[in-house]
Each structure stands twice: as C-alpha cells, then as structure tokens.
Amino acid sequence: MTATDRYWSELWEDWRSDVGWPKEGTFHSLRHFFATTLMSSGVEPQHVQKALRHASLRITLETYVHWLPKKDRPRGLVGQLLRQASGQPPQTSATQNRR
C-alpha cells in the first residue's frame, strides 16, 4: 500500500465511522465498487486502469473483465468470419443468441 493509499484509507475510516457505516466497508471495498460500476457501465478498460492507477491494463482486465457488459463482447466471431469466407450470409444477433 502506498502512502497515498494509506492516507485515503485513513480518511475513509473517519468518514465511514462518522456516518455509522459498518467496518466491513473498507476503502478497498469502495475502490472495488467504483471499478465494477465503471466496467459494468461500459467505461473503456483503459480509463478504468488510469482511474485505479493500475500499472498495466492486464491487471485491470484480469480483475474486472467479467464486469464488462456481455453485449459488448464479440460472440461467434471466428464462425462469422468463416461463414463470410465461404460465401454464407452472416448470422443475425437473434440467431447467435439461440446457440
């Protein structure tokens, strides 16, 4: 934990105590809530990385990729490319969702 993180953790403890929130709600919990809210709202992972001050995008993605909205994840990309290469029409998203 860096000096800055320690400082914010100490401030958070005081604020949490002042409003009567339980001790289980650590500063780390607040940070995780912030990150998952950003990711699940469709904020670009690079922006989340910068907001959290992660050293690399890999750290952010390994921790929070499961919070990316599923609609934004490419589905059936390889199959779609192979169908196009063979001259078959691409499937609609409704057809893809049934599989």
MARLOMAR-305555 format. One record per residue (C-alpha): residue in three letters; chain; x, y, z. Coordinates in Angstrom, 1 decimal. Layout:
<sites>
<site><rest>ALA</rest><kette>A</kette><east>X</east><north>Y</north><up>Z</up></site>
...
</sites>
This chain:
<sites>
<site><rest>MET</rest><kette>A</kette><east>0.0</east><north>0.0</north><up>0.0</up></site>
<site><rest>THR</rest><kette>A</kette><east>1.4</east><north>3.4</north><up>-1.0</up></site>
<site><rest>ALA</rest><kette>A</kette><east>1.5</east><north>6.4</north><up>1.3</up></site>
<site><rest>THR</rest><kette>A</kette><east>-1.4</east><north>7.9</north><up>-0.8</up></site>
<site><rest>ASP</rest><kette>A</kette><east>-3.5</east><north>4.7</north><up>-0.4</up></site>
<site><rest>ARG</rest><kette>A</kette><east>-2.8</east><north>4.7</north><up>3.3</up></site>
<site><rest>TYR</rest><kette>A</kette><east>-3.9</east><north>8.4</north><up>3.5</up></site>
<site><rest>TRP</rest><kette>A</kette><east>-7.2</east><north>7.7</north><up>1.7</up></site>
<site><rest>SER</rest><kette>A</kette><east>-7.8</east><north>4.6</north><up>3.8</up></site>
<site><rest>GLU</rest><kette>A</kette><east>-7.4</east><north>6.7</north><up>6.9</up></site>
<site><rest>LEU</rest><kette>A</kette><east>-9.7</east><north>9.4</north><up>5.6</up></site>
<site><rest>TRP</rest><kette>A</kette><east>-12.3</east><north>6.7</north><up>4.6</up></site>
<site><rest>GLU</rest><kette>A</kette><east>-12.2</east><north>5.1</north><up>8.1</up></site>
<site><rest>ASP</rest><kette>A</kette><east>-13.1</east><north>8.5</north><up>9.6</up></site>
<site><rest>TRP</rest><kette>A</kette><east>-15.8</east><north>9.2</north><up>7.1</up></site>
<site><rest>ARG</rest><kette>A</kette><east>-17.3</east><north>5.7</north><up>7.4</up></site>
<site><rest>SER</rest><kette>A</kette><east>-17.3</east><north>6.0</north><up>11.2</up></site>
<site><rest>ASP</rest><kette>A</kette><east>-18.9</east><north>9.5</north><up>11.1</up></site>
<site><rest>VAL</rest><kette>A</kette><east>-21.9</east><north>8.2</north><up>9.1</up></site>
<site><rest>GLY</rest><kette>A</kette><east>-22.2</east><north>4.9</north><up>11.0</up></site>
<site><rest>TRP</rest><kette>A</kette><east>-21.3</east><north>2.6</north><up>8.2</up></site>
<site><rest>PRO</rest><kette>A</kette><east>-20.1</east><north>-0.9</north><up>9.2</up></site>
<site><rest>LYS</rest><kette>A</kette><east>-16.3</east><north>-1.6</north><up>9.4</up></site>
<site><rest>GLU</rest><kette>A</kette><east>-16.6</east><north>-4.3</north><up>6.7</up></site>
<site><rest>GLY</rest><kette>A</kette><east>-16.9</east><north>-1.4</north><up>4.2</up></site>
<site><rest>THR</rest><kette>A</kette><east>-13.2</east><north>-0.8</north><up>3.7</up></site>
<site><rest>PHE</rest><kette>A</kette><east>-11.6</east><north>1.7</north><up>1.4</up></site>
<site><rest>HIS</rest><kette>A</kette><east>-10.7</east><north>-1.2</north><up>-0.8</up></site>
<site><rest>SER</rest><kette>A</kette><east>-14.4</east><north>-2.2</north><up>-1.0</up></site>
<site><rest>LEU</rest><kette>A</kette><east>-15.2</east><north>1.3</north><up>-2.1</up></site>
<site><rest>ARG</rest><kette>A</kette><east>-12.5</east><north>1.2</north><up>-4.8</up></site>
<site><rest>HIS</rest><kette>A</kette><east>-13.8</east><north>-2.2</north><up>-6.0</up></site>
<site><rest>PHE</rest><kette>A</kette><east>-17.3</east><north>-0.8</north><up>-6.1</up></site>
<site><rest>PHE</rest><kette>A</kette><east>-16.1</east><north>2.1</north><up>-8.2</up></site>
<site><rest>ALA</rest><kette>A</kette><east>-14.2</east><north>-0.1</north><up>-10.6</up></site>
<site><rest>THR</rest><kette>A</kette><east>-17.1</east><north>-2.6</north><up>-11.1</up></site>
<site><rest>THR</rest><kette>A</kette><east>-19.6</east><north>0.3</north><up>-11.6</up></site>
<site><rest>LEU</rest><kette>A</kette><east>-17.4</east><north>1.8</north><up>-14.3</up></site>
<site><rest>MET</rest><kette>A</kette><east>-16.8</east><north>-1.5</north><up>-16.1</up></site>
<site><rest>SER</rest><kette>A</kette><east>-20.4</east><north>-2.6</north><up>-15.9</up></site>
<site><rest>SER</rest><kette>A</kette><east>-21.5</east><north>0.8</north><up>-17.3</up></site>
<site><rest>GLY</rest><kette>A</kette><east>-19.3</east><north>0.3</north><up>-20.4</up></site>
<site><rest>VAL</rest><kette>A</kette><east>-16.4</east><north>2.6</north><up>-19.5</up></site>
<site><rest>GLU</rest><kette>A</kette><east>-13.4</east><north>1.7</north><up>-21.5</up></site>
<site><rest>PRO</rest><kette>A</kette><east>-11.0</east><north>-0.6</north><up>-19.6</up></site>
<site><rest>GLN</rest><kette>A</kette><east>-8.1</east><north>1.8</north><up>-20.3</up></site>
<site><rest>HIS</rest><kette>A</kette><east>-10.0</east><north>4.6</north><up>-18.5</up></site>
<site><rest>VAL</rest><kette>A</kette><east>-10.7</east><north>2.3</north><up>-15.5</up></site>
<site><rest>GLN</rest><kette>A</kette><east>-7.0</east><north>1.3</north><up>-15.4</up></site>
<site><rest>LYS</rest><kette>A</kette><east>-6.0</east><north>5.0</north><up>-15.2</up></site>
<site><rest>ALA</rest><kette>A</kette><east>-8.6</east><north>5.8</north><up>-12.6</up></site>
<site><rest>LEU</rest><kette>A</kette><east>-7.4</east><north>2.9</north><up>-10.4</up></site>
<site><rest>ARG</rest><kette>A</kette><east>-3.7</east><north>3.7</north><up>-11.2</up></site>
<site><rest>HIS</rest><kette>A</kette><east>-3.0</east><north>0.1</north><up>-12.2</up></site>
<site><rest>ALA</rest><kette>A</kette><east>0.5</east><north>-0.4</north><up>-13.6</up></site>
<site><rest>SER</rest><kette>A</kette><east>-0.9</east><north>-2.2</north><up>-16.6</up></site>
<site><rest>LEU</rest><kette>A</kette><east>-4.1</east><north>-2.8</north><up>-18.4</up></site>
<site><rest>ARG</rest><kette>A</kette><east>-3.6</east><north>-6.5</north><up>-17.8</up></site>
<site><rest>ILE</rest><kette>A</kette><east>-4.1</east><north>-6.1</north><up>-14.1</up></site>
<site><rest>THR</rest><kette>A</kette><east>-7.4</east><north>-4.3</north><up>-14.7</up></site>
<site><rest>LEU</rest><kette>A</kette><east>-8.7</east><north>-6.8</north><up>-17.1</up></site>
<site><rest>GLU</rest><kette>A</kette><east>-7.7</east><north>-9.8</north><up>-15.1</up></site>
<site><rest>THR</rest><kette>A</kette><east>-9.5</east><north>-8.4</north><up>-12.1</up></site>
<site><rest>TYR</rest><kette>A</kette><east>-12.6</east><north>-6.8</north><up>-13.7</up></site>
<site><rest>VAL</rest><kette>A</kette><east>-13.2</east><north>-8.3</north><up>-17.2</up></site>
<site><rest>HIS</rest><kette>A</kette><east>-16.2</east><north>-10.3</north><up>-16.0</up></site>
<site><rest>TRP</rest><kette>A</kette><east>-17.9</east><north>-7.0</north><up>-15.3</up></site>
<site><rest>LEU</rest><kette>A</kette><east>-17.8</east><north>-5.9</north><up>-19.0</up></site>
<site><rest>PRO</rest><kette>A</kette><east>-21.3</east><north>-5.8</north><up>-20.4</up></site>
<site><rest>LYS</rest><kette>A</kette><east>-21.9</east><north>-9.1</north><up>-22.3</up></site>
<site><rest>LYS</rest><kette>A</kette><east>-23.5</east><north>-7.3</north><up>-25.2</up></site>
<site><rest>ASP</rest><kette>A</kette><east>-20.1</east><north>-5.7</north><up>-25.9</up></site>
<site><rest>ARG</rest><kette>A</kette><east>-18.2</east><north>-9.0</north><up>-26.0</up></site>
<site><rest>PRO</rest><kette>A</kette><east>-17.7</east><north>-10.4</north><up>-29.5</up></site>
<site><rest>ARG</rest><kette>A</kette><east>-19.7</east><north>-13.6</north><up>-29.9</up></site>
<site><rest>GLY</rest><kette>A</kette><east>-19.1</east><north>-16.2</north><up>-32.6</up></site>
<site><rest>LEU</rest><kette>A</kette><east>-16.5</east><north>-14.0</north><up>-34.3</up></site>
<site><rest>VAL</rest><kette>A</kette><east>-14.5</east><north>-16.9</north><up>-35.8</up></site>
<site><rest>GLY</rest><kette>A</kette><east>-17.6</east><north>-18.7</north><up>-37.0</up></site>
<site><rest>GLN</rest><kette>A</kette><east>-18.9</east><north>-15.5</north><up>-38.6</up></site>
<site><rest>LEU</rest><kette>A</kette><east>-15.6</east><north>-14.9</north><up>-40.4</up></site>
<site><rest>LEU</rest><kette>A</kette><east>-15.6</east><north>-18.4</north><up>-41.7</up></site>
<site><rest>ARG</rest><kette>A</kette><east>-19.2</east><north>-18.2</north><up>-42.9</up></site>
<site><rest>GLN</rest><kette>A</kette><east>-18.4</east><north>-14.9</north><up>-44.7</up></site>
<site><rest>ALA</rest><kette>A</kette><east>-15.3</east><north>-16.5</north><up>-46.3</up></site>
<site><rest>SER</rest><kette>A</kette><east>-17.4</east><north>-19.4</north><up>-47.6</up></site>
<site><rest>GLY</rest><kette>A</kette><east>-19.9</east><north>-17.0</north><up>-49.1</up></site>
<site><rest>GLN</rest><kette>A</kette><east>-22.6</east><north>-17.7</north><up>-46.5</up></site>
<site><rest>PRO</rest><kette>A</kette><east>-24.6</east><north>-14.7</north><up>-45.1</up></site>
<site><rest>PRO</rest><kette>A</kette><east>-23.6</east><north>-13.6</north><up>-41.6</up></site>
<site><rest>GLN</rest><kette>A</kette><east>-26.0</east><north>-14.7</north><up>-38.8</up></site>
<site><rest>THR</rest><kette>A</kette><east>-28.2</east><north>-12.1</north><up>-37.1</up></site>
<site><rest>SER</rest><kette>A</kette><east>-27.7</east><north>-11.5</north><up>-33.4</up></site>
<site><rest>ALA</rest><kette>A</kette><east>-31.0</east><north>-13.3</north><up>-32.7</up></site>
<site><rest>THR</rest><kette>A</kette><east>-29.7</east><north>-16.4</north><up>-34.4</up></site>
<site><rest>GLN</rest><kette>A</kette><east>-26.4</east><north>-16.2</north><up>-32.5</up></site>
<site><rest>ASN</rest><kette>A</kette><east>-28.2</east><north>-15.9</north><up>-29.1</up></site>
<site><rest>ARG</rest><kette>A</kette><east>-30.1</east><north>-19.1</north><up>-29.7</up></site>
<site><rest>ARG</rest><kette>A</kette><east>-26.8</east><north>-21.1</north><up>-29.8</up></site>
</sites>
